[in-house]
C-alpha cells in the first residue's frame, strides 16, 4: 500500500504561490479574489487561509519571493569591467523574466496596486537594484542626484520593456537586451560632465 506523502509547509506555500502567479499574471490585483486560489489548487479555503490569511498577505509573499530570487540571481561578477557587469545583469534579468514569466507579469500588475504593503516591497526591490548599479558605476560613492534619477528611471523603463517583451510576437530577446543596454549607457553618458559616473570614464570619448 502506497504511503501518502504530505507536503512540507514550505513546499505547499511554493505550490500555492506558483498557482497564484497564474491568476495574477493577466489580471489586476483588485480583480483577483483569493478564494479562487483554493479552487485552482484543489485545497480547502481553511487550509489556504492557514497559509495566507488575506489576499494582501498572499500577494506580498509572492512579490517578496520573486524579488528575492531576482536580487540574488542578478548579482554580477565583480571581476568584469563595469560595462560588462551592466550587460551581464541585463542578460540575467531577461533570462529570469523568460523563465518565470507568470510571476514577473503578476508583480508588474501588482505594482499598479495602491496597497501600501505591496508598494513597500516593490519599492525596496527597486532600491536594491538602484543602489547596486550606482555603487558599480560610481565606486567613489559620490553619485549625483541627477545620476540617481537616471538610474531609477532606467530601471522602470527596463521593467516595462521586459514586461511588454513577454507578450511580444516579433521582438527577440537580443533586441530587447540591446535596447536596454544602449538606453542605460545613453542616459548615463548624456549626463553633464559633473554628474557623469566615474566608472564609465573614457566611454564618451
N, C-alpha and C positions, 0 to 999 in steps of 0.2 A: 504494500500500500504506500503510495507516494505521500511524503510529508509536505504539508503546505508551508511554504517559506514566507514569513512575514517580512515586509519591507521595514528597514530602519527608518527612524524619523527623518534623517537627512535625505534618504533615497525617496521617501514619499513626498517630501517637500519639493525636491527637484522635479519629480514627476508632475506634480501639480503646477509648478512654475512653468515647465515646458509646455504643458497643455494650455495654461492660461495665456501664454505668449501668442498662441494661435487665435485666441479670442480678441486680443488687443491689437493684433498686427494691422488690421484694416479697419478698425473702428475706434472712435474716440473713447477716451477714458470714461466720460459720462454715459456713453451708450452701452457699456458692458455692465451686466449685473453679476455679482459674484456667485449667485445661485446657479448660473449657467455652468459654472466650472464643475460643480458636483455632478451634473448630468454628463458632461463630456468625460470626466474622469471615472465615472461609474462608482462614486463613493457617496456616502450619506452626507447630508448637509451638516449633521452634527460633527462628523469627522473633519469635514472641510473647515468648519468654524473652530475646531480644536487647534488646527494649524494656523489659520488666518482668520481672526475674528471679524475683520472688516475688509471691504474692498481696498481701502487705503493701505491696510497692513499687507495685503497680498501684492498690490502693485508696487508698494515701496520695497518689498522683499525682491521682487523681480528686477526692478531697476537697480537696486543695490548689488544684486548678484552679477548682472550684466556689466555694470560699471566697474566692479572689482576685477572681473575677468579681463576686461578691456585694458584697465590700467596696468595690470600685471603683464599682459602679453605684449603691450606696445613699448615696453622698456627696450631701449636700443643699445647697441654695442658701443660702449664709450671709447673703444679703440679706433673707431671710424672717424673720418673727418666730419665736421659739422653738417655739411650739406648731405653727405651720405647717411648720417643718422636721421636727418629730417625725412629723407626719401624712404629709409627703412621703416620709420614709424608710419608713414602713409601706406606703404605696402602691407604692413601687418594689419593696419586698421581696415583696409579694403578686404583683406582675406577674412578677417573676423566678421565683417558685415555680410560677406557672401556665405560663410559657414554658419552664421547664427542670424539668418535673415529675419525670422519671425520675432525674435527677441529685440533686435535692433529697431525694427519697424514699430514694435509695441512701445519702446522707450521714446521714439520720435513722436508718436501720438500722445504719449503721456506728458511730454514736455509742454504741450499746449494746455494742460490741466491747470486750474487755479489752486489746486490743493497745495498748501504751503509745505507740507512734509515732502511731497514728491518734488516740488521745486527746489527744496533744500538739497535733496540727493543729487539732482541733476546739476545744480549749481556747484556742488562740491566736486563732482566728476569733471565739470568744465574747468574748474580752478586747478585740479591736479594736472591736467594736460597742459593748461596755460602755463603754469609755473615750471613744468618740466621743459617746455620749449624755451621759455625766457632764460632759464639758467643755462641752457645749451648754447643759445645764440649770444648771450651776454654774460659770460662767465665771471666778469668782474662784479656783477650784482648791481650795476648802476643803470638798469633799464629805465628808459624814459617812459612817461605816461603815454605818450603817443605810440611808442613801440608796443606797450601792453595792449592798447586799444587795437592795434593792427593784428596782434596775435589772437586776441579773443574774437575779433570779427572774423578772422580766417577760420578758426575752429568751428564757428557757427556756419560759415559757408561750406566747409568740408562736410559737416553733418548733413546739411541739406542736399548737397550734391550726391553724397553716397546714398541717401535715402531715395532720391529720385532714380539713381542708377539701378537700384534693386528691382525696380519695375520697368526699366528701360528695355527696349527690344533691339535697338541697333547700336547702342553705345557700349564699347568694350571696357573692360577693367583697366587696360593700359591707357586708354584715352582719359578716363576719369583720374587715374593716377597722375598722368602728366598735367592735366588741368589743375589738380590740387597743388602739385609741387610748384608749377610755374606761378600760380596765383600767390602762394606764400612768398616765394622769393621776390616776385614783383612787388608785393606790398611792403616787404622789408627794405628792399633796395630803393623804393620810392620815398622812404622817409628822408627828411632833411638830414644833412651831414651830422648834425649834433645829436640826432636821435637814432642814427643807423647803428645796428648791433655790431659790436667789435668782432664777434665770432664769424662774421661774413666779410671781413675786411679783404679787399682785393677783388671781390667778385664783380663790383660795379665798374672796375677799370677796363 
